């Protein structure tokens, strides 16, 4: 009486087959392709995140450096006592000797890649008033660009120190570059005409009324997704108001 059901049950059991070897191989291959795609997407996202982080750090460093430069260069020719003959040769001359160019006042050097500014901001004793000379700390400051970094030098004989972008051979996170047509410093007179170093400068230093600083920096590490370094450009204009005062 139960024979048909037994035969049907046996037939179902005989037809209940597993995966074949080919099916398993195809499934594994598809799985590997999917895993490879996921890994590639994850790695690309990680690379992009790291590259963006490096660019942000470079931009923050450049902006901080630009703010310091703007603050110090903006103080050029500060002479609250209206003392005469206080301007001296900076690090590029016989440092500390009275300058032969007193009309240059607190801008004793003005080139595309370097600038020397002087200001009477304090006496040797901390917190004391300007004393009518520029012989005290941080009253002579020189910025200079060379070899993909900027140095800052104060006073006479203090030696140039790395300011933005480590010195050659030292670890660094960014490098300062100088693309064609872009100068670190550009100078303008009172009517907005550019004073070109080597053509108008240094003779027209007394006419400087605005200084534009442009920092172009690249990340030291190459962005693998772009196969190049990431670049950021920061710039600002400074009006050295004290330089216009007779």
C-alpha positions as CSV (number, residue, x, y, z in Angstrom):
1,X,0.0,0.0,0.0
2,X,2.9,2.4,0.8
3,X,5.1,1.2,-2.1
4,X,4.5,4.3,-4.4
5,X,5.5,6.7,-1.6
6,X,8.7,4.7,-0.9
7,X,9.6,4.8,-4.6
8,X,9.0,8.6,-4.8
9,X,11.2,9.1,-1.6
10,X,14.0,7.1,-3.0
11,X,13.8,9.0,-6.3
12,X,14.1,12.3,-4.5
13,X,17.1,11.2,-2.6
14,X,18.8,10.0,-5.7
15,X,18.3,13.4,-7.4
16,X,19.5,15.4,-4.4
17,X,23.0,16.1,-5.9
18,X,25.7,18.6,-4.6
19,X,27.8,21.2,-6.6
20,X,30.0,20.0,-9.3
21,X,33.8,20.9,-9.3
22,X,33.3,23.3,-12.1
23,X,30.5,25.1,-10.3
24,X,32.8,25.4,-7.2
25,X,35.7,26.8,-9.3
26,X,33.4,29.4,-11.0
27,X,32.0,30.5,-7.6
28,X,35.4,30.9,-6.2
29,X,36.6,32.9,-9.2
30,X,33.6,35.2,-8.9
31,X,34.2,35.6,-5.2
32,X,37.9,36.5,-5.8
33,X,36.9,39.1,-8.4
34,X,34.4,40.7,-6.0
35,X,37.0,40.7,-3.1
36,X,39.6,42.2,-5.4
37,X,37.2,45.0,-6.4
38,X,36.4,45.7,-2.8
39,X,40.1,45.8,-1.9
40,X,40.9,48.1,-4.8
41,X,38.1,50.5,-3.8
42,X,39.2,50.5,-0.2
43,X,42.9,51.1,-1.0
44,X,42.0,53.9,-3.4
45,X,39.9,55.5,-0.7
46,X,42.7,55.2,1.8
47,X,45.2,56.7,-0.6
48,X,42.9,59.6,-1.4
49,X,42.3,60.2,2.3
50,X,46.0,60.2,3.1
51,X,46.8,62.5,0.1
52,X,44.1,65.0,1.1
53,X,45.3,65.0,4.7
54,X,48.9,65.7,3.5
55,X,47.6,68.6,1.4
56,X,45.6,70.1,4.3
57,X,48.7,69.9,6.5
58,X,50.8,71.6,3.8
59,X,48.2,74.3,3.3
60,X,48.0,74.9,7.1
61,X,51.8,75.2,7.4
62,X,51.9,77.6,4.4
63,X,49.1,79.8,5.8
64,X,50.8,80.0,9.2
65,X,54.1,80.9,7.6
66,X,52.4,83.5,5.4
67,X,50.7,85.1,8.4
68,X,54.0,85.4,10.3
69,X,55.8,86.9,7.2
70,X,53.0,89.4,6.7
71,X,53.1,90.5,10.3
72,X,56.8,91.0,10.3
73,X,57.2,92.5,6.9
74,X,54.3,94.8,7.5
75,X,56.4,96.4,10.4
76,X,59.2,97.5,8.0
77,X,60.4,101.0,8.7
78,X,58.7,101.3,12.0
79,X,60.5,104.2,13.7
80,X,58.3,105.8,16.4
81,X,61.0,108.1,17.6
82,X,61.7,109.4,14.1
83,X,65.4,108.8,14.7
84,X,67.8,109.6,11.9
85,X,70.5,107.4,10.5
86,X,69.3,104.2,12.3
87,X,69.1,101.9,9.3
88,X,72.0,99.5,9.0
89,X,73.3,97.0,6.5
90,X,71.5,93.7,6.9
91,X,72.9,90.1,6.6
92,X,73.6,90.7,2.9
93,X,76.0,93.5,3.6
94,X,78.5,94.5,6.3
95,X,76.0,93.6,8.9
96,X,75.4,96.2,11.6
97,X,77.3,99.0,9.8
98,X,75.2,102.2,9.1
99,X,73.5,101.7,5.7
100,X,74.7,103.8,2.8
101,X,71.1,103.8,1.7
102,X,69.3,105.6,4.5
103,X,66.4,106.5,2.1
104,X,65.7,102.7,1.8
105,X,64.7,102.9,5.5
106,X,63.4,99.6,6.8
107,X,63.5,97.7,3.5
108,X,67.2,97.2,2.8
109,X,66.8,94.4,0.3
110,X,63.9,93.7,-2.1
111,X,64.3,90.9,-4.7
112,X,62.0,88.3,-6.1
113,X,63.1,85.7,-3.6
114,X,64.4,87.6,-0.6
115,X,63.6,90.6,1.5
116,X,65.4,92.3,4.5
117,X,63.3,94.5,6.7
118,X,64.2,96.5,9.7
119,X,62.1,98.1,12.5
120,X,62.7,99.8,15.8
121,X,60.3,97.8,18.0
122,X,62.1,97.5,21.4
123,X,65.3,98.0,23.4
124,X,67.4,95.1,24.5
125,X,65.5,94.9,27.8
126,X,62.3,92.9,27.3
127,X,59.2,95.1,27.5
128,X,61.0,98.4,27.1
129,X,60.2,101.0,24.6
130,X,61.8,101.5,21.1
131,X,65.2,103.1,21.7
132,X,66.1,104.7,18.4
133,X,68.2,101.9,16.9
134,X,67.8,98.5,15.2
135,X,70.4,96.7,17.2
136,X,68.1,94.6,19.3
137,X,66.7,91.1,18.7
138,X,64.2,90.6,15.9
139,X,64.7,94.2,14.6
140,X,66.4,93.0,11.5
141,X,64.7,90.1,9.7
142,X,65.6,88.5,6.4
143,X,63.5,86.0,4.5
144,X,65.2,84.1,1.6
145,X,64.0,81.3,-0.7
146,X,66.4,78.7,-2.2
147,X,66.5,75.0,-2.8
148,X,62.8,74.4,-2.2
149,X,62.7,76.0,1.3
150,X,62.5,79.4,2.9
151,X,64.9,80.5,5.7
152,X,64.4,83.3,8.3
153,X,67.4,85.1,9.7
154,X,67.3,87.7,12.5
155,X,69.8,90.3,13.6
156,X,73.4,90.2,12.4
157,X,75.4,87.0,12.3
158,X,72.6,84.9,13.8
159,X,72.6,82.5,10.8
160,X,69.6,81.5,8.6
161,X,67.2,79.0,10.1
162,X,64.7,76.8,8.3
163,X,61.3,78.5,8.2
164,X,59.1,76.7,5.7
165,X,60.1,73.4,4.1
166,X,63.1,71.7,5.9
167,X,66.6,72.5,4.7
168,X,68.1,70.2,2.1
169,X,68.7,66.7,3.4
170,X,66.4,67.0,6.4
171,X,63.0,65.3,6.8
172,X,60.1,67.5,5.6
173,X,56.4,67.3,4.9
174,X,56.4,69.9,2.1
175,X,58.6,71.7,-0.4
176,X,58.4,75.3,-1.5
177,X,58.5,75.5,-5.2
178,X,59.0,78.4,-7.6
179,X,57.1,77.9,-10.8
180,X,57.9,80.0,-13.9
181,X,56.3,83.4,-13.7
182,X,55.6,83.2,-9.9
183,X,57.8,85.2,-7.6
184,X,57.8,84.9,-3.8
185,X,57.8,88.7,-3.4
186,X,56.4,91.3,-5.8
187,X,56.5,95.0,-5.1
188,X,54.2,97.9,-6.1
189,X,54.2,101.7,-5.8
190,X,51.5,104.0,-4.7
191,X,49.6,103.9,-8.0
192,X,49.7,100.2,-8.3
193,X,52.6,99.9,-10.8
194,X,54.9,97.0,-10.3
195,X,58.5,97.7,-9.2
196,X,60.5,95.0,-10.8
197,X,63.8,93.8,-9.1
198,X,66.7,94.5,-11.4
199,X,64.8,97.1,-13.4
200,X,63.3,99.4,-10.8
201,X,64.7,98.0,-7.6
202,X,66.7,98.5,-5.5
203,X,66.7,102.2,-6.6
204,X,62.9,102.5,-6.1
205,X,62.7,100.9,-2.7
206,X,61.6,104.2,-1.2
207,X,58.5,104.0,-3.5
208,X,57.3,100.6,-2.3
209,X,53.8,100.8,-0.9
210,X,52.6,97.3,-1.3
211,X,54.2,93.9,-1.2
212,X,52.6,90.7,-2.4
213,X,53.8,87.3,-1.1
214,X,52.9,84.1,-2.9
215,X,53.7,80.7,-1.5
216,X,53.5,77.7,-3.8
217,X,54.1,74.5,-1.8
218,X,54.0,70.8,-2.8
219,X,53.5,67.8,-0.6
220,X,56.8,66.0,-0.2
221,X,55.1,62.6,-0.7
222,X,53.8,61.8,-4.2
223,X,50.1,61.2,-4.4
224,X,49.9,57.6,-5.9
225,X,46.4,58.1,-7.2
226,X,47.5,61.2,-9.2
227,X,51.2,60.1,-9.7
228,X,52.3,63.6,-8.7
229,X,52.7,65.8,-5.6
230,X,49.7,67.8,-4.5
231,X,50.1,71.5,-4.8
232,X,48.6,74.5,-2.9
233,X,49.0,78.2,-3.4
234,X,48.6,80.9,-0.8
235,X,49.1,84.6,-1.2
236,X,48.5,87.9,0.6
237,X,49.2,91.6,0.1
238,X,51.0,93.7,2.7
239,X,50.9,97.5,3.0
240,X,54.0,98.6,5.0
241,X,52.4,101.8,6.2
242,X,55.5,103.0,8.1
243,X,57.6,102.8,5.0
244,X,55.6,105.7,3.5
245,X,56.2,108.0,6.5
246,X,59.0,110.5,5.9
